[in-house]
Amino acid sequence: MKEGKVRHGVYFAHRSALIEYATPILGSREAAEDIVQDAFLRFSPAKAHIKSPEQTLAYLYRIVRNLAFDVLKRRKVEKREADGAASFWATPRAEPTPEQSLLFCDQVQIVSQVLATLPVEVRVAVEMHRFGGFTLEEVADRLGISVPTAHRHVRSAMLKIAPRLDPQ
C-alpha cells in the first residue's frame, strides 16, 4: 500500500507543474487540466513497480505527454471530418453516360487518325508532351532538337487536331 501513497503524493505535489507542462502542448489550460486528471486515473492503479519518486514523476510526465498528443491527433481527425473533405477514394465517381463514352471513343479515333498522318518526330513530340506529361525541354532533349522546334512540332500537330475535333 506504500507504493500507492507514493504515487498519490507525487501526483498531488506536481499537479500544477504537470498542468503547466501540458498547457503549451494543447493550447489551453482547461484542456491541460483534463489531461492531467486523465493521467491520474491511468497512473493511480498502474501495475508498474517503480522504485523511486523520480521514476514515478517521469512516468507521470510521459503519461501526460502521450495523452496530450492523443488529444491533438483526435482534434486533427475531427477537424478534417468537420471540414467535409472526404478522401478521394470515398467520393463516388461520376460514370459517363453511353453517349459520352461513344463521343470520347470517336474523339480518340480522330486524334489517332491525325497523328498517323504526321511525321514520326512530330508524332513522338506530341505524344510525349500531351500524353506522357513531358515538358518541352524534356521532349527536345530526348529527340535531340531545340526547344523552339519541339514547341513548333506540338503546336503544328495541335493545329491539325483541333479543327477535326471541333469543326465549328
Residue, then its C-alpha position, 0 to 999 in steps of 0.5 A: m500500500k506504500e507504493g500507492k501513497v507514493r504515487h498519490g503524493v507525487y501526483f498531488a505535489h506536481r499537479s500544477a507543474l504537470i498542468e503547466y507542462a501540458t498547457p503549451i502542448l494543447g493550447s489551453r489550460e482547461a484542456a491541460e487540466d483534463i489531461v492531467q486528471d486523465a493521467f491520474l486515473r491511468f497512473s493511480p492503479a498502474k501495475a508498474h513497480i517503480k522504485s523511486p519518486e523520480q521514476t514515478l514523476a517521469y512516468l507521470y510526465r510521459i503519461v501526460r505527454n502521450l495523452a496530450f498528443d492523443v488529444l491533438k491527433r483526435r482534434k486533427v481527425e475531427k477537424r478534417e471530418a468537420d471540414g467535409a473533405a472526404s478522401f478521394w477514394a470515398t467520393p463516388r465517381a461520376e460514370p459517363t453516360p453511353e453517349q459520352s463514352l461513344l463521343f470520347c471513343d470517336q474523339v480518340q479515333i480522330v486524334s489517332q487518325v491525325l497523328a498517323t498522318l504526321p511525321v514520326e518526330v512530330r508524332v513522338a513530340v506530341e505524344m510525349h508532351r500531351f500524353g506522357g506529361f513531358t515538358l518541352e525541354e524534356v521532349a527536345d532533349r530526348l529527340g535531340i532538337s531545340v526547344p523552339t522546334a519541339h514547341r513548333h512540332v506540338r503546336s503544328a500537330m495541335l493545329k491539325i487536331a483541333p479543327r477535326l475535333d471541333p469543326q465549328 
